[in-house]
């Protein structure tokens, strides 16, 4: 990828461009986001990609003890979710929720409506962040 926003060993979002080569449309690599722990599907509005690092620790197999991790053990290893606003052209970070979110999100999805972005976390908290309507 031409634009790489750092190592991404636990997850990332990749962007592609549609270009014409030999008279046919093809996808070409554009950028890869920063490291995002178990990213949710991104949402795009006004040239901004909203990326949610869910923070959920999704490893299933417990190699040290054998068997599978129990739900409570996976929850303890998870981290709080972080919402990022990324420039759609470059993947560069424009804004981050930082440490405002206090729990991870399980199967979290982003919803955008009326200049706000919403998601819920594992502890049943609904988060709502506002963003400018024009970029």
PATILO-844566 format. One record per residue: x, z, y of N, C-alpha, C in turn. Coordinates in nm, 3 decimals. Layout:
// PATILO-844566
n.c1: X&n.c3: Z&n.c2: Y&ca.c1: X&ca.c3: Z&ca.c2: Y&c.c1: X&c.c3: Z&c.c2: Y .
...
***
This chain:
// PATILO-844566
n.c1: 0.083&n.c3: 0.000&n.c2: -0.118&ca.c1: 0.000&ca.c3: 0.000&ca.c2: 0.000&c.c1: 0.088&c.c3: 0.000&c.c2: 0.124 .
n.c1: 0.050&n.c3: -0.082&n.c2: 0.220&ca.c1: 0.128&ca.c3: -0.093&ca.c2: 0.343&c.c1: 0.128&c.c3: 0.038&c.c2: 0.421 .
n.c1: 0.017&n.c3: 0.108&n.c2: 0.422&ca.c1: 0.008&ca.c3: 0.235&ca.c2: 0.494&c.c1: -0.017&c.c3: 0.346&c.c2: 0.393 .
n.c1: 0.077&n.c3: 0.439&n.c2: 0.389&ca.c1: 0.069&ca.c3: 0.551&ca.c2: 0.296&c.c1: 0.076&c.c3: 0.678&c.c2: 0.380 .
n.c1: -0.020&n.c3: 0.765&n.c2: 0.364&ca.c1: -0.028&ca.c3: 0.886&ca.c2: 0.446&c.c1: 0.020&c.c3: 1.010&c.c2: 0.372 .
n.c1: 0.127&n.c3: 0.993&n.c2: 0.295&ca.c1: 0.188&ca.c3: 1.105&ca.c2: 0.224&c.c1: 0.161&c.c3: 1.100&c.c2: 0.075 .
n.c1: 0.229&n.c3: 1.189&n.c2: 0.002&ca.c1: 0.208&ca.c3: 1.198&ca.c2: -0.142&c.c1: 0.065&c.c3: 1.238&c.c2: -0.171 .
n.c1: 0.012&n.c3: 1.186&n.c2: -0.281&ca.c1: -0.126&ca.c3: 1.217&ca.c2: -0.319&c.c1: -0.130&c.c3: 1.246&c.c2: -0.468 .
n.c1: -0.083&n.c3: 1.364&n.c2: -0.507&ca.c1: -0.072&ca.c3: 1.397&ca.c2: -0.648&c.c1: -0.198&c.c3: 1.459&c.c2: -0.708 .
n.c1: -0.297&n.c3: 1.498&n.c2: -0.626&ca.c1: -0.420&ca.c3: 1.554&ca.c2: -0.680&c.c1: -0.544&c.c3: 1.475&c.c2: -0.640 .
n.c1: -0.525&n.c3: 1.365&n.c2: -0.569&ca.c1: -0.637&ca.c3: 1.279&ca.c2: -0.533&c.c1: -0.617&c.c3: 1.213&c.c2: -0.398 .
n.c1: -0.681&n.c3: 1.100&n.c2: -0.381&ca.c1: -0.674&ca.c3: 1.027&ca.c2: -0.254&c.c1: -0.788&c.c3: 0.927&c.c2: -0.247 .
n.c1: -0.802&n.c3: 0.867&n.c2: -0.131&ca.c1: -0.897&ca.c3: 0.759&ca.c2: -0.110&c.c1: -0.816&c.c3: 0.636&c.c2: -0.073 .
n.c1: -0.846&n.c3: 0.525&n.c2: -0.136&ca.c1: -0.776&ca.c3: 0.400&ca.c2: -0.109&c.c1: -0.870&c.c3: 0.304&c.c2: -0.037 .
n.c1: -0.817&n.c3: 0.233&n.c2: 0.061&ca.c1: -0.895&ca.c3: 0.134&ca.c2: 0.135&c.c1: -0.837&c.c3: -0.004&c.c2: 0.108 .
n.c1: -0.925&n.c3: -0.100&n.c2: 0.106&ca.c1: -0.886&ca.c3: -0.239&ca.c2: 0.080&c.c1: -0.945&c.c3: -0.329&c.c2: 0.186 .
n.c1: -0.884&n.c3: -0.446&n.c2: 0.206&ca.c1: -0.935&ca.c3: -0.547&ca.c2: 0.297&c.c1: -0.979&c.c3: -0.668&c.c2: 0.215 .
n.c1: -1.083&n.c3: -0.734&n.c2: 0.260&ca.c1: -1.124&ca.c3: -0.860&ca.c2: 0.199&c.c1: -1.054&c.c3: -0.971&c.c2: 0.278 .
n.c1: -0.972&n.c3: -1.049&n.c2: 0.209&ca.c1: -0.900&ca.c3: -1.159&ca.c2: 0.272&c.c1: -0.924&c.c3: -1.287&c.c2: 0.193 .
n.c1: -0.891&n.c3: -1.397&n.c2: 0.256&ca.c1: -0.906&ca.c3: -1.524&ca.c2: 0.188&c.c1: -0.767&c.c3: -1.574&c.c2: 0.146 .
n.c1: -0.755&n.c3: -1.607&n.c2: 0.018&ca.c1: -0.629&ca.c3: -1.663&ca.c2: -0.034&c.c1: -0.665&c.c3: -1.778&c.c2: -0.126 .
n.c1: -0.613&n.c3: -1.895&n.c2: -0.094&ca.c1: -0.643&ca.c3: -2.012&ca.c2: -0.176&c.c1: -0.790&c.c3: -2.050&c.c2: -0.173 .
n.c1: -0.856&n.c3: -2.021&n.c2: -0.062&ca.c1: -0.998&ca.c3: -2.054&ca.c2: -0.049&c.c1: -1.092&c.c3: -1.957&c.c2: -0.119 .
n.c1: -1.038&n.c3: -1.846&n.c2: -0.169&ca.c1: -1.121&ca.c3: -1.748&ca.c2: -0.241&c.c1: -1.103&c.c3: -1.610&c.c2: -0.180 .
n.c1: -1.210&n.c3: -1.530&n.c2: -0.177&ca.c1: -1.196&ca.c3: -1.393&ca.c2: -0.127&c.c1: -1.123&c.c3: -1.306&c.c2: -0.228 .
n.c1: -1.029&n.c3: -1.226&n.c2: -0.177&ca.c1: -0.954&ca.c3: -1.132&ca.c2: -0.262&c.c1: -0.944&c.c3: -0.998&c.c2: -0.189 .
n.c1: -0.929&n.c3: -0.893&n.c2: -0.267&ca.c1: -0.905&ca.c3: -0.761&ca.c2: -0.210&c.c1: -0.755&c.c3: -0.738&c.c2: -0.199 .
n.c1: -0.711&n.c3: -0.692&n.c2: -0.083&ca.c1: -0.570&ca.c3: -0.656&ca.c2: -0.066&c.c1: -0.564&c.c3: -0.510&c.c2: -0.023 .
n.c1: -0.457&n.c3: -0.443&n.c2: -0.060&ca.c1: -0.437&ca.c3: -0.302&ca.c2: -0.027&c.c1: -0.426&c.c3: -0.284&c.c2: 0.123 .
n.c1: -0.493&n.c3: -0.183&n.c2: 0.177&ca.c1: -0.483&ca.c3: -0.152&ca.c2: 0.320&c.c1: -0.410&c.c3: -0.019&c.c2: 0.341 .
n.c1: -0.466&n.c3: 0.091&n.c2: 0.289&ca.c1: -0.403&ca.c3: 0.222&ca.c2: 0.305&c.c1: -0.451&c.c3: 0.318&c.c2: 0.198 .
n.c1: -0.373&n.c3: 0.425&n.c2: 0.184&ca.c1: -0.409&ca.c3: 0.538&ca.c2: 0.096&c.c1: -0.410&c.c3: 0.663&c.c2: 0.183 .
n.c1: -0.511&n.c3: 0.746&n.c2: 0.163&ca.c1: -0.524&ca.c3: 0.868&ca.c2: 0.242&c.c1: -0.416&c.c3: 0.970&c.c2: 0.207 .
n.c1: -0.415&n.c3: 1.076&n.c2: 0.279&ca.c1: -0.333&ca.c3: 1.192&ca.c2: 0.248&c.c1: -0.379&c.c3: 1.251&c.c2: 0.116 .
n.c1: -0.312&n.c3: 1.351&n.c2: 0.068&ca.c1: -0.348&ca.c3: 1.421&ca.c2: -0.056&c.c1: -0.482&c.c3: 1.493&c.c2: -0.036 .
n.c1: -0.578&n.c3: 1.467&n.c2: -0.124&ca.c1: -0.711&ca.c3: 1.528&ca.c2: -0.118&c.c1: -0.742&c.c3: 1.587&c.c2: -0.254 .
n.c1: -0.759&n.c3: 1.718&n.c2: -0.262&ca.c1: -0.788&ca.c3: 1.780&ca.c2: -0.391&c.c1: -0.928&c.c3: 1.742&c.c2: -0.437 .
n.c1: -0.935&n.c3: 1.663&n.c2: -0.542&ca.c1: -1.060&ca.c3: 1.616&ca.c2: -0.603&c.c1: -1.155&c.c3: 1.562&c.c2: -0.496 .
n.c1: -1.122&n.c3: 1.446&n.c2: -0.438&ca.c1: -1.205&ca.c3: 1.394&ca.c2: -0.330&c.c1: -1.344&c.c3: 1.352&c.c2: -0.376 .
n.c1: -1.442&n.c3: 1.374&n.c2: -0.289&ca.c1: -1.577&ca.c3: 1.323&ca.c2: -0.310&c.c1: -1.581&c.c3: 1.180&c.c2: -0.258 .
n.c1: -1.687&n.c3: 1.109&n.c2: -0.286&ca.c1: -1.702&ca.c3: 0.973&ca.c2: -0.233&c.c1: -1.704&c.c3: 0.979&c.c2: -0.081 .
n.c1: -1.627&n.c3: 0.893&n.c2: -0.015&ca.c1: -1.623&ca.c3: 0.896&ca.c2: 0.131&c.c1: -1.750&c.c3: 0.839&c.c2: 0.193 .
n.c1: -1.770&n.c3: 0.869&n.c2: 0.320&ca.c1: -1.879&ca.c3: 0.811&ca.c2: 0.399&c.c1: -1.816&c.c3: 0.749&c.c2: 0.523 .
n.c1: -1.870&n.c3: 0.638&n.c2: 0.569&ca.c1: -1.812&ca.c3: 0.567&ca.c2: 0.683&c.c1: -1.916&c.c3: 0.550&c.c2: 0.793 .
n.c1: -1.876&n.c3: 0.578&n.c2: 0.916&ca.c1: -1.962&ca.c3: 0.559&ca.c2: 1.032&c.c1: -1.875&c.c3: 0.533&c.c2: 1.154 .
n.c1: -1.911&n.c3: 0.433&n.c2: 1.232&ca.c1: -1.845&ca.c3: 0.404&ca.c2: 1.360&c.c1: -1.693&c.c3: 0.393&c.c2: 1.350 .
n.c1: -1.644&n.c3: 0.329&n.c2: 1.245&ca.c1: -1.500&ca.c3: 0.310&ca.c2: 1.230&c.c1: -1.425&c.c3: 0.433&c.c2: 1.184 .
n.c1: -1.499&n.c3: 0.534&n.c2: 1.138&ca.c1: -1.438&ca.c3: 0.657&ca.c2: 1.090&c.c1: -1.475&c.c3: 0.676&c.c2: 0.944 .
n.c1: -1.374&n.c3: 0.706&n.c2: 0.861&ca.c1: -1.397&ca.c3: 0.739&ca.c2: 0.721&c.c1: -1.399&c.c3: 0.891&c.c2: 0.711 .
n.c1: -1.509&n.c3: 0.944&n.c2: 0.662&ca.c1: -1.518&ca.c3: 1.088&ca.c2: 0.641&c.c1: -1.483&c.c3: 1.113&c.c2: 0.494 .
n.c1: -1.379&n.c3: 1.191&n.c2: 0.474&ca.c1: -1.327&ca.c3: 1.219&ca.c2: 0.340&c.c1: -1.339&c.c3: 1.369&c.c2: 0.315 .
n.c1: -1.395&n.c3: 1.402&n.c2: 0.201&ca.c1: -1.412&ca.c3: 1.543&ca.c2: 0.166&c.c1: -1.322&c.c3: 1.577&c.c2: 0.048 .
n.c1: -1.222&n.c3: 1.661&n.c2: 0.074&ca.c1: -1.141&ca.c3: 1.718&ca.c2: -0.035&c.c1: -1.225&c.c3: 1.831&c.c2: -0.090 .
n.c1: -1.284&n.c3: 1.812&n.c2: -0.207&ca.c1: -1.381&ca.c3: 1.909&ca.c2: -0.258&c.c1: -1.318&c.c3: 2.044&c.c2: -0.288 .
n.c1: -1.189&n.c3: 2.045&n.c2: -0.319&ca.c1: -1.121&ca.c3: 2.171&ca.c2: -0.352&c.c1: -1.146&c.c3: 2.216&c.c2: -0.494 .
n.c1: -1.233&n.c3: 2.147&n.c2: -0.566&ca.c1: -1.268&ca.c3: 2.189&ca.c2: -0.701&c.c1: -1.154&c.c3: 2.161&c.c2: -0.799 .
n.c1: -1.120&n.c3: 2.261&n.c2: -0.876&ca.c1: -1.018&ca.c3: 2.248&ca.c2: -0.980&c.c1: -1.091&c.c3: 2.199&c.c2: -1.103 .
n.c1: -1.067&n.c3: 2.074&n.c2: -1.141&ca.c1: -1.149&ca.c3: 2.010&ca.c2: -1.243&c.c1: -1.082&c.c3: 1.999&c.c2: -1.380 .
n.c1: -0.965&n.c3: 2.055&n.c2: -1.395&ca.c1: -0.900&ca.c3: 2.048&ca.c2: -1.527&c.c1: -0.987&c.c3: 2.116&c.c2: -1.632 .
n.c1: -1.005&n.c3: 2.052&n.c2: -1.744&ca.c1: -1.091&ca.c3: 2.103&ca.c2: -1.850&c.c1: -1.013&c.c3: 2.175&c.c2: -1.960 .
n.c1: -0.908&n.c3: 2.109&n.c2: -2.010&ca.c1: -0.835&ca.c3: 2.163&ca.c2: -2.125&c.c1: -0.737&c.c3: 2.271&c.c2: -2.084 .
n.c1: -0.738&n.c3: 2.381&n.c2: -2.157&ca.c1: -0.646&ca.c3: 2.491&ca.c2: -2.135&c.c1: -0.534&c.c3: 2.478&c.c2: -2.238 .
n.c1: -0.427&n.c3: 2.411&n.c2: -2.199&ca.c1: -0.317&ca.c3: 2.382&ca.c2: -2.291&c.c1: -0.244&c.c3: 2.507&c.c2: -2.337 .
n.c1: -0.234&n.c3: 2.609&n.c2: -2.250&ca.c1: -0.161&ca.c3: 2.731&ca.c2: -2.287&c.c1: -0.236&c.c3: 2.815&c.c2: -2.390 .
n.c1: -0.365&n.c3: 2.827&n.c2: -2.373&ca.c1: -0.443&ca.c3: 2.914&ca.c2: -2.460&c.c1: -0.526&c.c3: 2.835&c.c2: -2.562 .
n.c1: -0.526&n.c3: 2.704&n.c2: -2.552&ca.c1: -0.609&ca.c3: 2.622&ca.c2: -2.639&c.c1: -0.754&c.c3: 2.626&c.c2: -2.596 .
n.c1: -0.830&n.c3: 2.527&n.c2: -2.630&ca.c1: -0.971&ca.c3: 2.523&ca.c2: -2.594&c.c1: -0.992&c.c3: 2.476&c.c2: -2.451 .
n.c1: -1.106&n.c3: 2.512&n.c2: -2.397&ca.c1: -1.145&ca.c3: 2.470&ca.c2: -2.263&c.c1: -1.148&c.c3: 2.588&c.c2: -2.167 .
n.c1: -1.125&n.c3: 2.558&n.c2: -2.039&ca.c1: -1.140&ca.c3: 2.660&ca.c2: -1.936&c.c1: -1.288&c.c3: 2.691&c.c2: -1.920 .
n.c1: -1.320&n.c3: 2.816&n.c2: -1.901&ca.c1: -1.457&ca.c3: 2.858&ca.c2: -1.872&c.c1: -1.486&c.c3: 2.829&c.c2: -1.724 .
n.c1: -1.612&n.c3: 2.822&n.c2: -1.690&ca.c1: -1.654&ca.c3: 2.790&ca.c2: -1.554&c.c1: -1.595&c.c3: 2.888&c.c2: -1.453 .
n.c1: -1.597&n.c3: 3.017&n.c2: -1.482&ca.c1: -1.545&ca.c3: 3.116&ca.c2: -1.387&c.c1: -1.395&c.c3: 3.100&c.c2: -1.366 .
n.c1: -1.321&n.c3: 3.062&n.c2: -1.468&ca.c1: -1.176&ca.c3: 3.040&ca.c2: -1.454&c.c1: -1.148&c.c3: 2.918&c.c2: -1.367 .
n.c1: -1.229&n.c3: 2.814&n.c2: -1.384&ca.c1: -1.213&ca.c3: 2.694&ca.c2: -1.300&c.c1: -1.248&c.c3: 2.725&c.c2: -1.155 .
n.c1: -1.352&n.c3: 2.805&n.c2: -1.133&ca.c1: -1.392&ca.c3: 2.842&ca.c2: -0.997&c.c1: -1.282&c.c3: 2.923&c.c2: -0.928 .
n.c1: -1.216&n.c3: 3.013&n.c2: -1.001&ca.c1: -1.109&ca.c3: 3.095&ca.c2: -0.944&c.c1: -0.989&c.c3: 3.010&c.c2: -0.903 .
n.c1: -0.965&n.c3: 2.899&n.c2: -0.972&ca.c1: -0.851&ca.c3: 2.814&ca.c2: -0.941&c.c1: -0.882&c.c3: 2.711&c.c2: -0.831 .
n.c1: -1.008&n.c3: 2.700&n.c2: -0.793&ca.c1: -1.048&ca.c3: 2.606&ca.c2: -0.688&c.c1: -1.009&c.c3: 2.660&c.c2: -0.551 .
n.c1: -1.010&n.c3: 2.570&n.c2: -0.451&ca.c1: -0.976&ca.c3: 2.605&ca.c2: -0.313&c.c1: -1.091&c.c3: 2.564&c.c2: -0.223 .
n.c1: -1.098&n.c3: 2.617&n.c2: -0.103&ca.c1: -1.202&ca.c3: 2.573&ca.c2: -0.011&c.c1: -1.194&c.c3: 2.423&c.c2: 0.019 .
n.c1: -1.310&n.c3: 2.363&n.c2: 0.035&ca.c1: -1.318&ca.c3: 2.221&ca.c2: 0.069&c.c1: -1.267&c.c3: 2.199&c.c2: 0.211 .
n.c1: -1.221&n.c3: 2.078&n.c2: 0.237&ca.c1: -1.178&ca.c3: 2.039&ca.c2: 0.372&c.c1: -1.236&c.c3: 1.901&c.c2: 0.401 .
n.c1: -1.301&n.c3: 1.889&n.c2: 0.516&ca.c1: -1.354&ca.c3: 1.761&ca.c2: 0.562&c.c1: -1.253&c.c3: 1.698&c.c2: 0.656 .
n.c1: -1.226&n.c3: 1.571&n.c2: 0.634&ca.c1: -1.133&ca.c3: 1.496&ca.c2: 0.720&c.c1: -1.206&c.c3: 1.378&c.c2: 0.782 .
n.c1: -1.170&n.c3: 1.346&n.c2: 0.906&ca.c1: -1.212&ca.c3: 1.223&ca.c2: 0.970&c.c1: -1.087&c.c3: 1.135&c.c2: 0.978 .
n.c1: -1.092&n.c3: 1.017&n.c2: 0.919&ca.c1: -0.978&ca.c3: 0.926&ca.c2: 0.913&c.c1: -1.010&c.c3: 0.796&c.c2: 0.986 .
n.c1: -0.912&n.c3: 0.742&n.c2: 1.053&ca.c1: -0.928&ca.c3: 0.611&ca.c2: 1.116&c.c1: -0.947&c.c3: 0.507&c.c2: 1.006 .
n.c1: -1.056&n.c3: 0.432&n.c2: 1.011&ca.c1: -1.086&ca.c3: 0.336&ca.c2: 0.905&c.c1: -0.981&c.c3: 0.226&c.c2: 0.894 .
n.c1: -0.913&n.c3: 0.192&n.c2: 1.003&ca.c1: -0.813&ca.c3: 0.085&ca.c2: 1.000&c.c1: -0.680&c.c3: 0.128&c.c2: 0.940 .
n.c1: -0.643&n.c3: 0.256&n.c2: 0.960&ca.c1: -0.510&ca.c3: 0.300&ca.c2: 0.920&c.c1: -0.509&c.c3: 0.414&c.c2: 0.818 .
n.c1: -0.617&n.c3: 0.488&n.c2: 0.807&ca.c1: -0.621&ca.c3: 0.605&ca.c2: 0.721&c.c1: -0.560&c.c3: 0.728&c.c2: 0.785 .
n.c1: -0.517&n.c3: 0.717&n.c2: 0.910&ca.c1: -0.456&ca.c3: 0.832&ca.c2: 0.977&c.c1: -0.561&c.c3: 0.936&c.c2: 1.012 .
n.c1: -0.521&n.c3: 1.061&n.c2: 0.999&ca.c1: -0.612&ca.c3: 1.173&ca.c2: 1.025&c.c1: -0.643&c.c3: 1.184&c.c2: 1.173 .
n.c1: -0.773&n.c3: 1.186&n.c2: 1.205&ca.c1: -0.819&ca.c3: 1.205&ca.c2: 1.342&c.c1: -0.861&c.c3: 1.350&c.c2: 1.365 .
n.c1: -0.911&n.c3: 1.413&n.c2: 1.259&ca.c1: -0.964&ca.c3: 1.549&ca.c2: 1.270&c.c1: -0.974&c.c3: 1.608&c.c2: 1.130 .
n.c1: -0.975&n.c3: 1.741&n.c2: 1.123&ca.c1: -0.991&ca.c3: 1.812&ca.c2: 0.997&c.c1: -1.069&c.c3: 1.940&c.c2: 1.023 .
n.c1: -1.148&n.c3: 1.981&n.c2: 0.924&ca.c1: -1.221&ca.c3: 2.108&ca.c2: 0.937&c.c1: -1.128&c.c3: 2.227&c.c2: 0.917 .
n.c1: -1.006&n.c3: 2.202&n.c2: 0.872&ca.c1: -0.909&ca.c3: 2.309&ca.c2: 0.854&c.c1: -0.959&c.c3: 2.418&c.c2: 0.760 .
n.c1: -0.959&n.c3: 2.541&n.c2: 0.805&ca.c1: -1.000&ca.c3: 2.654&ca.c2: 0.720&c.c1: -1.143&c.c3: 2.701&c.c2: 0.750 .
n.c1: -1.224&n.c3: 2.617&n.c2: 0.815&ca.c1: -1.361&ca.c3: 2.658&ca.c2: 0.849&c.c1: -1.452&c.c3: 2.672&c.c2: 0.727 .
n.c1: -1.427&n.c3: 2.592&n.c2: 0.624&ca.c1: -1.509&ca.c3: 2.597&ca.c2: 0.503&c.c1: -1.449&c.c3: 2.704&c.c2: 0.412 .
n.c1: -1.532&n.c3: 2.786&n.c2: 0.350&ca.c1: -1.480&ca.c3: 2.901&ca.c2: 0.275&c.c1: -1.496&c.c3: 2.890&c.c2: 0.124 .
n.c1: -1.552&n.c3: 2.779&n.c2: 0.073&ca.c1: -1.568&ca.c3: 2.762&ca.c2: -0.071&c.c1: -1.548&c.c3: 2.616&c.c2: -0.108 .
n.c1: -1.531&n.c3: 2.589&n.c2: -0.235&ca.c1: -1.517&ca.c3: 2.452&ca.c2: -0.282&c.c1: -1.656&c.c3: 2.390&c.c2: -0.299 .
n.c1: -1.660&n.c3: 2.261&n.c2: -0.315&ca.c1: -1.787&ca.c3: 2.195&ca.c2: -0.340&c.c1: -1.785&c.c3: 2.135&c.c2: -0.481 .
n.c1: -1.894&n.c3: 2.154&n.c2: -0.551&ca.c1: -1.907&ca.c3: 2.102&ca.c2: -0.687&c.c1: -2.003&c.c3: 1.983&c.c2: -0.683 .
n.c1: -1.953&n.c3: 1.866&n.c2: -0.719&ca.c1: -2.031&ca.c3: 1.742&ca.c2: -0.711&c.c1: -2.084&c.c3: 1.721&c.c2: -0.570 .
n.c1: -2.006&n.c3: 1.763&n.c2: -0.471&ca.c1: -2.048&ca.c3: 1.752&ca.c2: -0.332&c.c1: -2.052&c.c3: 1.608&c.c2: -0.284 .
n.c1: -2.151&n.c3: 1.578&n.c2: -0.205&ca.c1: -2.164&ca.c3: 1.447&ca.c2: -0.144&c.c1: -2.183&c.c3: 1.465&c.c2: 0.005 .
n.c1: -2.139&n.c3: 1.365&n.c2: 0.081&ca.c1: -2.152&ca.c3: 1.368&ca.c2: 0.225&c.c1: -2.279&c.c3: 1.296&c.c2: 0.267 .
n.c1: -2.344&n.c3: 1.349&n.c2: 0.369&ca.c1: -2.460&ca.c3: 1.284&ca.c2: 0.428&c.c1: -2.437&c.c3: 1.276&c.c2: 0.578 .
n.c1: -2.462&n.c3: 1.159&n.c2: 0.635&ca.c1: -2.446&ca.c3: 1.140&ca.c2: 0.779&c.c1: -2.583&c.c3: 1.108&c.c2: 0.838 .
n.c1: -2.621&n.c3: 1.178&n.c2: 0.944&ca.c1: -2.746&ca.c3: 1.152&ca.c2: 1.013&c.c1: -2.737&c.c3: 1.203&c.c2: 1.156 .
n.c1: -2.777&n.c3: 1.119&n.c2: 1.250&ca.c1: -2.788&ca.c3: 1.159&ca.c2: 1.392&c.c1: -2.661&c.c3: 1.224&c.c2: 1.447 .
n.c1: -2.547&n.c3: 1.166&n.c2: 1.419&ca.c1: -2.422&ca.c3: 1.217&ca.c2: 1.473&c.c1: -2.370&c.c3: 1.344&c.c2: 1.409 .
n.c1: -2.419&n.c3: 1.373&n.c2: 1.289&ca.c1: -2.373&ca.c3: 1.492&ca.c2: 1.217&c.c1: -2.342&c.c3: 1.455&c.c2: 1.073 .
n.c1: -2.250&n.c3: 1.530&n.c2: 1.015&ca.c1: -2.216&ca.c3: 1.509&ca.c2: 0.875&c.c1: -2.239&c.c3: 1.640&c.c2: 0.801 .
n.c1: -2.303&n.c3: 1.631&n.c2: 0.685&ca.c1: -2.346&ca.c3: 1.747&ca.c2: 0.609&c.c1: -2.288&c.c3: 1.746&c.c2: 0.468 .
n.c1: -2.263&n.c3: 1.866&n.c2: 0.414&ca.c1: -2.232&ca.c3: 1.883&ca.c2: 0.273&c.c1: -2.254&c.c3: 2.030&c.c2: 0.237 .
n.c1: -2.269&n.c3: 2.056&n.c2: 0.108&ca.c1: -2.289&ca.c3: 2.192&ca.c2: 0.062&c.c1: -2.171&c.c3: 2.235&c.c2: -0.023 .
n.c1: -2.156&n.c3: 2.366&n.c2: -0.038&ca.c1: -2.048&ca.c3: 2.420&ca.c2: -0.119&c.c1: -2.104&c.c3: 2.500&c.c2: -0.236 .
n.c1: -2.015&n.c3: 2.539&n.c2: -0.325&ca.c1: -2.049&ca.c3: 2.607&ca.c2: -0.450&c.c1: -2.125&c.c3: 2.737&c.c2: -0.426 .
n.c1: -2.101&n.c3: 2.801&n.c2: -0.312&ca.c1: -2.169&ca.c3: 2.927&ca.c2: -0.280&c.c1: -2.302&c.c3: 2.904&c.c2: -0.207 .
n.c1: -2.354&n.c3: 2.779&n.c2: -0.213&ca.c1: -2.483&ca.c3: 2.741&ca.c2: -0.155&c.c1: -2.486&c.c3: 2.748&c.c2: -0.003 .
n.c1: -2.374&n.c3: 2.720&n.c2: 0.061&ca.c1: -2.369&ca.c3: 2.712&ca.c2: 0.206&c.c1: -2.380&c.c3: 2.566&c.c2: 0.247 .
n.c1: -2.462&n.c3: 2.538&n.c2: 0.346&ca.c1: -2.475&ca.c3: 2.404&ca.c2: 0.402&c.c1: -2.387&c.c3: 2.398&c.c2: 0.526 .
n.c1: -2.294&n.c3: 2.303&n.c2: 0.527&ca.c1: -2.206&ca.c3: 2.283&ca.c2: 0.643&c.c1: -2.253&c.c3: 2.161&c.c2: 0.719 .
n.c1: -2.246&n.c3: 2.170&n.c2: 0.851&ca.c1: -2.286&ca.c3: 2.061&ca.c2: 0.939&c.c1: -2.184&c.c3: 2.050&c.c2: 1.050 .
n.c1: -2.122&n.c3: 1.934&n.c2: 1.062&ca.c1: -2.025&ca.c3: 1.909&ca.c2: 1.167&c.c1: -2.075&c.c3: 1.793&c.c2: 1.251 .
n.c1: -2.065&n.c3: 1.803&n.c2: 1.382&ca.c1: -2.103&ca.c3: 1.695&ca.c2: 1.471&c.c1: -1.985&c.c3: 1.604&c.c2: 1.498 .
n.c1: -2.014&n.c3: 1.478&n.c2: 1.528&ca.c1: -1.909&ca.c3: 1.384&ca.c2: 1.566&c.c1: -1.965&c.c3: 1.287&c.c2: 1.669 .
n.c1: -1.878&n.c3: 1.232&n.c2: 1.754&ca.c1: -1.926&ca.c3: 1.138&ca.c2: 1.857&c.c1: -1.993&c.c3: 1.016&c.c2: 1.793 .
n.c1: -2.097&n.c3: 0.967&n.c2: 1.857&ca.c1: -2.170&ca.c3: 0.853&ca.c2: 1.804&c.c1: -2.091&c.c3: 0.722&c.c2: 1.816 .
n.c1: -1.996&n.c3: 0.716&n.c2: 1.909&ca.c1: -1.915&ca.c3: 0.595&ca.c2: 1.925&c.c1: -1.769&c.c3: 0.631&c.c2: 1.911 .
n.c1: -1.696&n.c3: 0.540&n.c2: 1.845&ca.c1: -1.552&ca.c3: 0.561&ca.c2: 1.823&c.c1: -1.475&c.c3: 0.460&c.c2: 1.903 .
***
